[in-house]
């Protein structure tokens, strides 16, 4: 009986520690951020050069799943540093849930 009580105490302490970490997470956002380069529709543009194409970009692209469907959003460069901590916090949330 004593071993079982110690196990229960251990798991209760573990849950309390996880709850405390969850309370400190702050704003969250699922997904990942990447940089994309694109070619436009103008055949005379530099991005369609036959030997040295220079594509447009980089564009910051946020990709995540919402209600079972993939979603892609472009993030303005001035908002990239705002979204990075939210993505990291979401990854921490997932790790805590797995734990």
C-alpha positions, 0 to 999 in steps of 0.5 A, a space after each residue: 500500500 505504501 508503494 502505491 501511495 508514493 506512486 500516486 504522490 509522484 504522479 500528482 506532483 508531476 501533474 502539478 508541475 505540468 499545470 504550472 508550466 501550462 499557465 506560463 505559456 502565453 499566446 500560442 499558434 500552431 504551425 511552422 514558418 518558412 521562407 518561400 520564393 516565387 516566379 510571377 506571371 510576367 514572362 519578361 520578368 527577371 524571375 523567368 530568365 533562362 539561365 539566371 532566374 531571380 525569383 521574388 521573395 523571400 516571403 514568410 509563410 505560416 503553415 498549419 492545420 485548421 479543422 483538418 485542412 491545411 492552411 497557408 498564410 503569408 506573414 508580413 516581415 514586421 510580424 515574423 518576430 511576433 509569431 516565432 514565440 507563439 509557435 515555440 509556445 505551441 510546440 511546448 504545449 504539445 510536449 507537455 500534453 505528451 508528457 
